[in-house]
Amino acid sequence: MPRTPDLANERVDHRFKALPPDAEGLTVGELSAQRRSLFTGGYTTPVLALSAESVEHNLRLLETYSERHGLAFAPHGKTSMAPQLFDRQLEYGAWGITAAVPHQARVYRAHGIARIFLANEVVDPVALRWLAAELDADPDFHLICYVDSVRGVELMDEALRAAGASRPVDVVVELAAGATGRTGVRTEAECAAVADAVAAAPTLRLVGVAGYEGTMPGADAASVRAWLHRLVALAADFDKAGRFDPALGEIVVSAGGSEWFDTVAEVFAEIPGLSLPVLKLLRSGAYVSHDDGQYRNRTPFNRIPEEGALQPAFRLWSQVVSRPTAEQAFTNAGKRDAAHDLHLPEAQVVRDARTGEVRPAEGITVTGLSDQHAWLATGPEADLEVGDWVGMGLSHPCTIFDKWQLIPVVEADGTVVDHIRTFF
């Protein structure tokens, strides 16, 4: 996988879990070039592996899906916080990368990301001072962020004025996904008031509307579709009222996490003609690795199988360190290694410590996690002994990536071909 040069030159040392002890002092690029086996090349357990083939498949699928439906794509980078994956996403047609907080935007800028959609409100004067300096220093840098209150607009304007900003910050009015949703303006009248406040602030420029349907309480296809129609109507109303400067070149309408992008595509296809072209911006992030739980169950591709299917790319390998009874075993991966906020890991395969043979994890269930142990219930059919490696599927990409600073990228035969650096 292409990599950012400074990451390839980082030294392998004790900071990075599971890397071969005898690789100490090598650069990450040198270690990757050795193409070691994950299983016999010195990697220690527990070790998280990312499938090279599945990542490639997922990147291609969302590029194809976005193109087919006329969508621009700014995948949410908070999922992986991995600049190497950002580079791949941009290679596969992404418009830019979405961030959730200013620190993430700083990471993106340190690695050369030219377009950032910051899907959150920003009212911290320190962060706004940094943003103003970044925009002023680089005329090719483009950032869009949310606003959802008159007070927030006032705070942004005050901070940007104090910073001496010479370029206005582009903003979209965030429409809340339901009356009890997360952030966002609750009513269209309040949206208009926020837009008026933006128009009165010379440091800001209104470029569109946006929101996030994923936090809508009790979301289903009908409620998400109804909210998206409100979002599109808001953009049309703003346009009819002359709220968008013709010099913008395009109007931004953005939504779409990883659970409802099919409905987003459906409604965005119906956006009426506006005074400017519309940038229909999708922001799904979990697709790049997919998972074996939350998104396996909720991906829109379950509803539209004719469009393709994502592949889970993560597997956590841990080793059986204790087999105290016929009904119980323990491996050496726990809460520090495995995502557990939505679902427990899923035992999928066993690699025999004696033969290297890989077999299905029949009769093996993960029932709990301690800090550094997985609790396994084992039935009569479980073929498992101390020393065996258990490969586990995980749920929720955002909390898988953030437990690992350097993740081996592994081909189907176990060859490690790269290492992905994360910055949480």
N, C-alpha and C positions, 0 to 999 in steps of 0.2 A: 504494500500500500504506500502511496506517496506520503512523505512526511515532512514536517517543518524541520529545517536543518538543525536549529538549536536544540530540538528535542532529541534528535538522533545522536547528538554529541554529549548528551547528559551521561554522567558516569553511573554505573550500576553499583549500588552499595546497600547498606542496611536499611535505608529508607523504604525500600520496595519489597513488599511481602512476596514470598514464594519464589523469588528469582534464585538461580543456581548460586550457591556460595562460591564456587570456583570461577564465577563470572565477575567477581569483585574487581573493580578497576577498569573493566571493559566499558566502552561506550554502549549505549542502548543499540545504536546502529550496528556496532560490531557483533553484539550478542545476536541480534536478529539475523545478521548475515550468516551466522554459523548454522542456522536452520536445525536447531536441536529438537529432539523429541520432547514433548511435554511430559512423557511418562518415564523415559529413561535418560533424559539429558540433564538431570541434576535439579530440576524444579522440585520444590518441596511442597508438601500439602499443609493446609488447604491452598488450592490455587484456582483462580477464576480464569476461564478460557472464553474467548470470543471467536466464533466461527467465521473464518475468512469468507467461505462460500455463502453463508447466510447473510452476512452484512452486504456483500455484493448484490445478492438477489434482492434484498429489501431496498437498497438504494435505487436499483433499476426499476423496481415495481412502482415506487412513489413518483419517480420521474415520469414514467409512462402514464400513470394515473393522472397526474397534474396536467400533463400536456393534453391528454384525451379530453379533459373537462375544462380546458381553458383557464386553469388556475395558476397563479404564481405561488411560489412555495418558500416560506421562511421557517424551516424546521426549528423547533424550540431547542436551543442549545443547552438549557439547564438540565436536560435529560442526561447528557454525557459529560458536559464540560470538557470536551476532548477536541482540541484544535485540529488534530489529524482527521477526525471524523467530519469536522466542519469543512475542511478542504475537500473531502470526498463528496459531501453533500453539495457543495458549490460546483464541483466538477459534473455532478449529475443534475445540473440545471437549477439549483436553488437560487432564488432572488437575493437572499441574504440569510441571516441567522437571527432568531428571536432570543431575547434575554428576558429575565424576570426582575433583576435588580441591577443597580449601577455597577457593583463589583463584577458581575458577569460581563457587562459591557466592557469593562477595563481589560478583562482577560481576552475578550474577542479582539479588542483594538491592539493589544500587545502582540497578537498573532495575525494582524493584517486584515481583519474583517472590515470590509468597506461599507456594508449596509447592515444596520441593526434595527430590528423592530423590538422596542422595549415595552413588553406587554404588561405595564404596570404604571401607576402614578409615581412621579418623582418630585418630591418637595424638599428634599434635603439640600440646603444651600451649598454644602461642600461638594456633593455630587454634581450639582448643577454648575458650579464653578469649573469643575473638571470637564464637564461636558462642553461648556462654552469654549474652553481653551482648546479642546480636541477639535471642535467644529471650525474654530477660527484658524487652526494650524493646518487643516487639511481640507481643501475645497472639494475633494472627491468623497469625503466621508458623509454618509447619509444616515440619519437616525430619526426614527419616529417613536413617540411615546404616548401613553394614555393621559387624558385629563378626565376627571369626573365630578369636579366641584368648582364653584366660583372661588372659594377660598384657596383651593389648590392652584388655580390659575394665578391668583394674586401672589402666592408664595413663590411660584416659578418666576413670575415677572420681576418681583423684587430681587431675587437672587441673581437672575441673569443680568439685570441692570447693574447691580453692584459688581458683578464680574466683568462688566464692560463688554458684554457679548456683542459681536458685530453681525453674526448670522442668527436669524430667528430659528428657534427649535420647532420642528414640525410635530404637530400633535393631532391625535384622533380622539373624538369624544367616545368614551366607553359607555355603552348601553348595558345595564345590568341584565343578566340572564334570569329574569324573574324577580318578583317583589322581595323574596328572601334569599336572593343569590349572594354572591360574594361582593366584590367591588363593582362600581359602575353606577351611572345615573338611572334612577328608577322610572322616571316619566319623560315623555317627549318634551313637555313644557320645560322641565328642568334641563334637558339636553340643550334646548334653544338658549336658555340663560347662560349655560356654560360656554356655548359657542359665541354668544355676545361678549362674554368676558374675554375670550381668546381674541376676538376682533379688536378689542380695546387695548390689548397688550402688544406693543410693538416688538417684543422679544419672542413672540410665539406666532405660529402660522397654522391655521386649520387646514388639514389635508384629507380628512375623511372621518369615518366612523368604524368602530370595532367592538369586539366583546369576546367572551369565552363561554360557550354553552356547557362545558364540562362540569361546572359546579352548580348547575340548575337543580334544585331539589326535585326529586322524583322525575328526572328527565326521561322522556320517551320520544319517539319519532315525531309525534304530533306536537308536543310542547316545544321541542327544539325547532321544528319547522315554523311554528307560529312566531317564535322569538326571532328567527332569522328573517322572516318577512317584515317584522318591525324594524330590524336593523337596516334592511334594504330600503324600506320606506323612509327611514330617517335620513339616509344619504340623499334620496330623491328630494325630500323636503328641504334639506339644507341647500341642495343645488338650485332648486326652484327659487329659493329666497336669495340667491346670489351670494351665498356664504363662502364659496370657493373662488379663489383668485384664478382667473383664466391662465395666468402664467405658470400655474402648478404643472400643467401638462397631463396630469391624471388625478383621479379621485381614488382614495384608498378605501376599500371595504374589506374588513378582515375578521375572520373567525376560524374555528376549526381546530379542536384538539385531536386526539387519536381515537376517539370513540364515535364521533358523529360526522366525519368528513364526507361521507356519502350524502348526507342530508344537506350539508353545506354546499357541495357541488351541485345538487339538485336545485336549491333555491338561488344560488348565485348565477346559475344558467339563465334565470328568469329576470335578472336585473335589467330594468328598462334603460333605454338610451338616455344618457345624461349629457350635460354640456361638454364634458371631457371624457376621454377613455377612462375605464375603471380598472384599477389594479385589484383583482380578486385574490386576496392573499390568504392562503392556508398556512397553519402553523403547527401541524402535528410533529411531535418529537420522538415519541416512543417507538416509532416504526423501525428506526435504524437497527435496533437490537431485537425488537419485539420481546415476548416473554412466554413463560409456561404457566401463566395464571391469569391475572387481571386482563391483559390485552389479548391473550389467546381467546378468552371468553367474550370480550367486548369489541373486538376489532370490527369495523364496518364490513370487512371482506367476508365475514360470516353471512352477512345479508346479501352480498353481491359477489358470490363465488366466481361468477363468470369474468370478473375483473382481475382475478388472481388471488394469491394467498401469501401472507408474510410468513417468514420462518423464524422461530426462536433461535437466537444466536449465542446465548449464554449457557455455559455449563460450569457448575462449581464442583470441582473434584476434591474430595476429602478422604481420609484414610480411617479405616476401622482401627481404633486403638484399644477397644475393650469389648468383650463379648461375654458378659457375666452369666447370662442364662440363654436358654434356647429361644426365649421370647424377646430378648433385648440385646441391642448393640449400641455402641457410641462411636461417632467419628469426631475428628478434630476440627470441625468447622462449626462456628456458632454465630451469635448475633453480630460479632465484629466482622464477619465475612459474608454473611448471607442477608439479603433483604428479607424482612419479616413483618413489615407494616401492614401488608394486605393479605398475604398467604404464607404458609410455611413452605420451605423447599419441598420439591417432589423427587423422590428417589427414582431414577430412570434406568441406570445401567450400573453394572458392577464390573470392574476390571480385576481379574484374578491375579493376586500377588505372585502366585507360583508360575503361571503360564503366560500371563499377559492377555489371555482371552477376555473379550468383552461380551457380557451376556445381559439379558434383561434383568432388572431388579425385582424379580417376582417375590411377592410376600414381604416386601420391605416398605415401611411407611415412616416418614419423619413425623414424630408426634410432638416435638418441642425443641427449643433451642436454649442452651445456656450461653454465657458469654463466649465460650470457646469449645462447646460441644454440641453436636446434634444428637438428639434422642431418637433412636430407631426402634420401632416395634417390628419383630420378625416372626412371620408365621412358619408353619411346618415346611412349606415349599422354599423358604429362603435359603439360598446357598451362599453363605457369608462367613468369613473367618477374619481374625485379626490380621491386619496387613493389607487386605483388599482395599481397592479404591472404589468409592461410590460416587458416580456422576449424578448430580442433582440439577433439575430445572428450577428456575427461580421466577418470582413474580415481582413486577413493578420495576422497570428499567431505571427510573430516577433514583431509587434507593439501592440498586445493584451497583451502578457505576460509582456512587459516592463513597463506597467502602474500599476502593482500590485505586491507588495512585498510578500503577503501571500494570496493564492487563495484556497478557500474551494473546496474540492473534494466531489461531491454530487452523491448519488445513485438516481435511477429513481424516487423513492418516496419522494425525497427531503431531505433524511438523509445525514448529513455531516459526512463523514468517515475519512477524512484526510485534511491536509492543505499543499499546495505546496509552498515552499519558493523559491523566485527568487533572483538573485544577478546580477543586471545590473549596 
